[in-house]
Every structure is written in C-alpha cells, then in structure tokens.
Amino acid sequence: MEVLIVYKEDYPWDVRVEKLALALKGDGHNVTVLARNRDQLSTIDERDGIAIRRLPVTRRFPTVVQVAVNLPFWFNPFWLWLLFKSSRSMKGNRGVIIVRDLPLVKAGIIVAKFRKSKMVFDMAECYPEMYESAAKFSNRSLTTRILKSPWFAKQYERNVVGMVDHILVMIQESKDRLISMGVDEENISIVSNTPSIDKFKGKIHEHNGNQLRIVYVGFLSKLRGLDLLIEGAAQYIKTRESTDAIRIDIIGKGEQRERLIALSNELGIGESVKIHGWLDQDEVDELMSLANVGALTYRVCGHWNHTIPNKIFDYMLAGLPVLATEVIPIARILKETNSGVICKDLDSVDIAEKLVLLRDPHKRSFLGENGRNAIKSKYNWENDTKILREIINDLHQ
C-alpha cells in the first residue's frame, strides 16, 4: 500500500515522523515523506529506505518567495501540487495520507478524496491549546497573533476533525478532548511518542552519592519552566551551602537561552548550570548517562495538558526519576508508575523541597527502576507500533 506522511517542517529530522515511517515500511508499505524545503535540499531524496519529496528549490528567488512557497497553509498551491503529484500511484482504496499536525490537514482531505484514499490526522499537538498557551507566555508580533490565532485554529480544527478517517493522538487527555467535541471514539487512537525498549542498549543507571545531576533536553522557551528549575536549584543550594551539591545540564536552544544564563549568574549558581545548545545524539546520551534526575518543570497550561513530551519516556527508560510540575498527563503517568516527584506549579520553593527528596540515592534508584519497568511493560514504541499497524490495515478491510 502507498503511504504518504505529510510533515510541515524540514525533513530530516523528526523522531516521530521517522518512527511512523519506519514502522509502516517494516509492515511492507511503500512510504514517502512530504516535507517543506526551507533548507533548500534536493526535491527527491531517500533516507533509510524512506522516499522523501520536498517543496521546490527557490534559492534563486528573493527570501520572501522562499518563505511564501513553504508556508504550511492547506490552501498553499505548492503543498497541494506536491500532494497531488506524490499521490499519483495511489489506486482507489489502496492508499493512505497521514498528515502530521493541523495546518495541512485540509489539503490532505482534498487529495485523499480525489484519490479515493484514506486520510489520517496525526494530532501530535493540539494547535488551539498550543497557540493560546504561547500567546499567554510570550510576546508575539501582530502578524504572529493573526496567523496563530487560537480562535481561528479552533474553528478550523472543528471543521476538519469530522472529515478524516482516523485521528492519532499522543495521550488520553487529547482523546477525551476530541470526544467532547463530538468525534466518534472509534475514530481516535492513542499512538504516543514512546521510545523503543532497546534505545539505550540495555544500560542500567546506577544511583550513587548525594550530588544531584539533573538533565533537561528540549527547547528553551518560557513554557518549559527552566527558570523555575534554576530558581529551585538556587534554593536547594542555599540549604546545602555548596554549589557542588547540584549540577544541571540543559540541552537545547530557544529564545530563553540568554535569560537562563543571566538568571543562573544572578542567583550565584552559574557554575552549577551548563547550557549546551543542540548536541549530537551520542553527546545527549552521554549526558543522560551521567545524570541522575530528568527535569520537566513545565508551566501548567492547556497545551501541556493535552500532549506528552517524549523526554518523559526517555528519562524513565534511562532509569532517571522525573522531576515534574502538575501538568495533567505527566503527573498522571508519574503517579501511575511511581517513577518521579511532582512539584507545585510556579513554585521554586517546592521544587527545592522535592530536590531534597531526590538527594537520597536509594529513593532515586527506586523511582528510576519503576520507570524502566513501566517502559518495558507499557510505554514503548513496540506496543504503539502494533496499534499503528492495526489502524492502517483496518482502514482497508
């Protein structure tokens, strides 16, 4: 069967798109990823046996043209052209178009209907909630406020969710949200962003000593609450009277980078906080192996309450107890698996108090082992792959 995965960003690389593509390829389907081309790469490419088709190369034109060509709007003629062109080999009921994220869903609906194929919406993010949370915690230009309007996103979403054949969501809370909107429960499946069981090659973390080594991997935005983590660490260091009591490795990039560096210095813990920027995966894995706590001190908001970061599962698989705030799905999983500690939202003092609990290596080891066991038994890509394959196969019975 022909499967098109439509991804509005440049590819490679995205961990979820890659996992979806490889899982379906492993099930015998012909898989093609359609992607934008801001990086101006070849329009025809291949990676790990997965065909890649990109929007046109426009480097000879002014930058404004390049931006316009790649805009992820469903009515963008370049995206529609790429979809129609790439779907020519679909024959009747033997093709599936999977559109990752909301902006291009209607384009997928139009082409799937024309090709008499099936259309799957991969709702990795709830866009109305994401836009509303971003508006609350960041300064946005007038153009951004218009293009990323929560109200418009909500109307558009309501219009398309009933027109697709199936919807993939990341977490139960996202599924419940769709059901409350009137979507048939039978048309929604949870395929989360879990890791493969063997991602870290079977390494088991050993927890020794009282020094805390905290790791965070992801974007550096206000929504991620890294300032709360740093403030909590400063409170913790005051009670220990030593900057050697804790080390924080922050891996990623974003608009908060300079602010976080300045905050660390202002609080007198600059020696304890290292912001690395983006690193190669081997370097990330090395820092994960040196850490003994994984951090997710996100600000509680509608966006985080309807999705799940893949890093919670990576931390658990690595045997790291998770330090998290009261984000609904994160807190639910940590309580269910007893694999971390939950802090009050926006409360750096409470974060410091939870760090005191994690100082005990026996406590960290207990929580970390619970997390590993939960990944092995439930929260793994092998289980999610089975669900994905059943969905795609059932669409053509």
C-alpha positions in Angstrom: 0.0 0.0 0.0 1.1 3.6 -0.7 1.5 5.8 2.4 2.2 9.5 2.3 3.3 11.2 5.5 2.9 15.0 5.2 5.2 16.9 7.5 5.1 20.7 7.5 8.8 21.1 8.7 12.1 20.2 7.0 13.0 16.6 6.9 15.2 15.0 8.1 14.8 15.0 11.0 11.8 14.4 13.3 11.8 11.5 15.7 8.0 10.8 15.4 7.9 11.1 11.7 10.8 8.7 11.4 9.3 6.2 13.7 5.9 6.3 11.9 7.7 5.9 8.5 10.0 3.1 9.6 7.1 1.2 11.3 4.9 1.3 8.3 7.8 0.4 5.9 8.5 -2.6 8.2 5.0 -3.7 7.7 5.5 -3.8 3.9 4.1 -0.5 2.8 5.7 2.0 0.4 6.3 5.1 2.5 7.0 8.6 1.3 7.6 11.7 3.5 6.5 15.0 2.0 8.3 18.0 3.6 8.9 21.7 3.3 12.2 22.9 1.9 13.5 25.9 3.8 16.9 24.2 3.9 16.9 24.1 0.0 17.8 20.4 -0.3 17.1 18.1 -3.2 13.4 17.8 -4.0 13.9 14.0 -4.4 15.7 12.1 -1.7 15.8 9.0 0.4 16.7 8.1 4.0 16.8 4.6 5.5 14.7 3.3 2.6 12.1 6.0 3.0 11.4 8.2 0.0 11.5 12.0 0.7 9.8 14.5 -1.6 10.3 18.2 -0.8 8.8 21.5 -2.0 10.6 23.3 -4.8 14.1 24.8 -4.5 13.7 28.5 -4.7 17.2 29.8 -3.8 17.3 31.9 -7.0 14.4 33.9 -5.8 14.2 36.5 -3.0 13.8 35.2 0.5 10.2 36.3 0.7 9.4 33.9 -2.2 11.1 31.1 -0.4 9.1 31.8 2.8 5.8 32.0 0.9 6.4 28.8 -1.0 7.0 26.9 2.3 4.1 28.4 4.3 2.1 25.4 5.9 -1.3 26.6 4.8 -3.7 23.9 3.4 -4.6 26.3 0.5 -0.9 26.9 -0.4 -0.8 25.7 -4.1 2.7 24.4 -3.7 1.7 22.0 -0.9 -1.4 20.9 -2.9 0.8 20.4 -6.0 3.3 18.3 -4.1 0.4 16.2 -2.6 -1.3 15.6 -5.9 2.0 14.8 -7.7 3.2 12.4 -4.9 -0.2 10.6 -4.7 -0.4 9.6 -8.4 0.4 6.0 -7.7 -2.4 5.6 -5.2 -5.1 3.3 -6.6 -8.5 3.6 -5.1 -8.7 2.2 -1.6 -5.0 1.2 -1.5 -3.6 4.5 -0.3 -3.3 6.4 3.0 -2.3 10.0 3.6 -1.1 10.8 7.1 -0.9 14.5 7.9 1.2 15.4 10.8 -0.4 18.4 12.7 -3.3 20.7 12.0 -2.3 23.3 9.4 -2.1 20.9 6.4 -5.0 18.6 7.3 -7.5 20.0 4.9 -5.0 19.7 2.0 -4.7 16.0 2.9 -8.5 15.7 3.0 -8.9 17.2 -0.5 -6.3 15.0 -2.1 -7.4 11.8 -0.3 -11.0 12.4 -1.5 -9.8 13.0 -5.1 -7.6 9.8 -5.0 -10.4 7.8 -3.2 -7.9 7.0 -0.5 -7.9 7.2 3.3 -6.9 10.3 5.4 -5.3 10.1 8.9 -4.7 13.1 11.1 -1.7 12.7 13.3 -2.5 15.2 16.1 0.9 15.4 17.8 -0.1 18.8 19.2 -3.5 20.4 19.9 -3.0 23.6 18.0 -5.7 25.8 19.5 -4.3 25.0 23.0 -0.7 25.5 21.9 -1.4 28.9 20.3 -3.4 30.0 23.3 -0.6 29.0 25.7 2.1 30.6 23.5 0.1 33.8 23.5 -0.1 33.8 27.3 3.6 33.2 27.9 5.4 35.0 25.0 5.5 38.4 23.2 4.1 38.0 19.7 4.0 40.3 16.7 0.7 41.3 15.1 1.4 39.0 12.2 2.0 36.1 14.5 -1.1 36.8 16.5 -3.2 36.7 13.3 -1.5 33.6 11.8 -1.5 31.8 15.1 -4.9 32.9 16.4 -6.3 30.3 18.9 -9.9 31.3 17.8 -9.2 30.6 14.1 -7.3 27.4 14.9 -10.3 26.2 16.9 -12.8 26.9 14.1 -10.6 25.2 11.5 -10.0 22.2 13.8 -13.7 21.7 14.4 -14.3 21.8 10.7 -11.8 19.1 9.8 -11.8 16.6 12.6 -15.1 15.1 11.4 -13.8 14.8 7.8 -10.9 12.5 8.4 -11.0 8.7 8.5 -8.9 8.4 11.7 -7.1 10.6 14.2 -3.9 9.6 16.1 -3.4 11.4 19.4 -0.5 11.3 21.9 -2.3 10.9 25.2 -5.7 10.1 26.8 -6.4 13.7 27.6 -6.2 14.6 24.0 -8.5 11.8 23.1 -11.0 13.0 25.7 -10.9 16.5 24.3 -11.8 15.2 20.8 -14.7 13.1 22.2 -16.0 16.2 24.0 -16.0 17.9 20.6 -18.3 15.1 19.2 -15.7 13.0 17.4 -16.5 9.3 17.4 -14.3 7.5 19.9 -13.9 4.6 17.4 -12.1 7.0 15.1 -9.4 8.0 17.6 -6.4 6.0 18.7 -3.5 6.8 21.1 -0.1 6.3 19.4 2.2 8.1 21.7 5.8 9.3 21.3 7.4 6.4 23.2 10.9 5.0 22.7 12.0 1.6 21.6 12.9 -0.6 24.6 16.5 -1.0 23.3 17.1 2.7 22.7 19.8 2.9 25.4 21.2 -0.5 24.5 20.1 -2.0 27.9 22.3 0.3 30.0 21.0 0.4 33.6 21.7 3.6 35.5 23.3 3.2 38.9 22.5 5.8 41.5 25.3 6.7 43.9 26.1 9.6 46.2 24.1 12.6 47.2 25.1 15.0 44.4 22.2 15.8 42.1 22.9 15.7 38.3 19.9 17.0 36.5 19.4 16.8 32.8 16.9 18.6 30.5 16.6 18.1 26.8 14.3 20.3 24.6 13.6 23.8 23.5 14.3 26.7 25.8 11.1 28.6 26.0 9.2 30.2 28.9 6.6 27.5 28.7 9.3 24.9 29.6 9.8 26.4 33.0 13.6 26.2 33.1 13.7 29.4 35.1 11.7 27.7 37.8 14.2 24.8 37.8 17.1 27.2 38.2 15.4 29.1 40.9 14.6 25.9 42.7 18.2 24.8 42.4 19.3 28.1 43.9 17.0 27.5 46.9 18.4 24.0 47.2 22.0 25.1 47.1 21.3 27.6 50.0 20.3 24.6 52.2 23.4 22.6 51.2 25.8 25.6 51.3 27.7 24.3 48.3 27.4 24.8 44.6 28.8 21.3 44.2 25.5 19.9 45.6 23.9 20.1 42.2 24.7 20.2 38.5 22.2 21.0 35.8 22.8 20.2 32.1 20.4 21.9 29.8 20.5 20.7 26.2 18.6 22.7 23.5 18.1 26.1 22.0 15.5 28.8 22.1 14.7 32.4 22.9 15.2 31.9 26.7 18.9 30.9 26.4 20.5 34.2 27.4 17.9 34.9 30.0 18.6 31.5 31.7 22.3 32.1 31.7 21.8 35.6 33.2 19.4 34.1 35.8 21.9 31.5 36.8 24.6 34.1 37.3 22.2 36.5 39.2 21.4 33.7 41.6 25.1 32.8 42.1 24.8 29.3 40.6 26.4 29.9 37.2 29.0 27.2 38.0 26.2 24.7 38.6 24.2 25.3 35.4 25.6 24.4 31.9 23.5 25.3 28.8 25.0 23.3 25.9 22.8 24.2 22.9 22.0 21.4 20.5 24.3 18.3 20.7 24.7 15.2 18.6 22.7 12.2 19.9 25.8 10.5 21.2 26.6 13.5 23.3 23.0 13.7 24.6 23.1 10.0 25.5 26.4 10.6 27.4 24.9 13.4 29.5 21.8 11.3 30.1 24.1 8.5 31.4 25.9 11.0 33.8 22.6 12.4 35.1 20.5 11.0 37.9 17.3 13.1 37.5 15.3 14.2 34.4 13.6 17.6 34.6 10.2 18.6 33.2 9.3 21.7 35.3 6.9 22.9 32.6 4.4 25.7 33.3 1.0 24.2 33.6 -1.2 25.2 30.6 -3.8 23.9 28.2 -1.0 23.0 25.7 0.9 20.7 28.0 -2.3 19.3 29.5 -3.2 17.8 26.1 0.1 16.3 24.9 3.1 14.5 26.3 6.9 15.2 25.8 8.8 12.2 24.5 11.5 13.0 27.1 9.4 11.8 30.0 9.7 8.3 28.5 13.4 8.7 27.6 14.1 9.7 31.2 12.1 6.7 32.5 13.9 4.3 30.2 17.3 5.6 31.2 16.4 4.9 34.9 16.1 8.6 35.8 13.5 9.7 38.3 11.4 12.5 36.8 11.1 15.9 38.4 7.9 17.5 37.0 5.2 20.0 37.7 1.5 19.4 37.9 0.9 19.0 34.1 -2.0 16.7 34.0 -0.8 13.8 31.7 2.8 14.0 33.1 1.6 13.9 36.7 -0.9 11.1 35.9 1.8 8.9 34.4 4.3 9.6 37.2 1.6 8.7 39.8 0.6 5.6 37.9 4.2 4.3 37.6 5.6 5.8 40.8 8.6 7.0 38.8 9.1 10.6 39.8 8.2 13.5 42.1 5.6 16.2 41.3 6.1 19.9 42.2 3.6 22.7 42.6 3.2 24.9 39.5 5.3 28.1 39.6 6.7 27.2 43.0 10.5 27.2 43.1 10.5 26.6 46.9 8.5 23.4 46.4 10.9 22.4 43.6 13.8 22.8 46.1 11.9 20.7 48.6 11.4 17.9 46.1 15.2 18.1 45.2 15.9 17.3 48.9 13.9 14.1 48.5 15.8 13.1 45.4 19.1 13.6 47.2 18.7 10.1 48.5 20.3 7.6 46.0 18.0 4.8 47.3 15.0 7.0 46.5 16.3 7.8 43.0 17.1 4.2 42.4 13.6 3.0 43.4 11.8 5.6 41.3 14.2 5.0 38.3 13.7 1.3 38.3 9.9 1.8 38.4 10.2 4.0 35.4 12.2 1.4 33.5 9.8 -1.3 34.2 6.9 0.9 33.1 8.6 1.4 29.7 9.3 -2.3 29.3 5.7 -3.3 30.0 3.6 -0.5 28.6 5.1 2.8 27.4 7.2 1.6 24.5 7.2 2.0 20.7 6.8 -1.7 20.2 3.4 -1.5 21.7 2.5 1.7 19.9 3.7 0.2 16.6 1.2 -2.6 16.9 -1.7 -0.1 17.3 -0.5 1.9 14.3 -0.3 -1.1 12.1 -3.7 -2.3 13.1 -5.2 1.2 12.3 -3.6 1.4 8.8 -4.6 -2.2 7.9 -8.1 -1.8 9.3 -8.7 1.2 7.1 -8.6 -1.0 4.0 -10.7 -4.0 5.1 
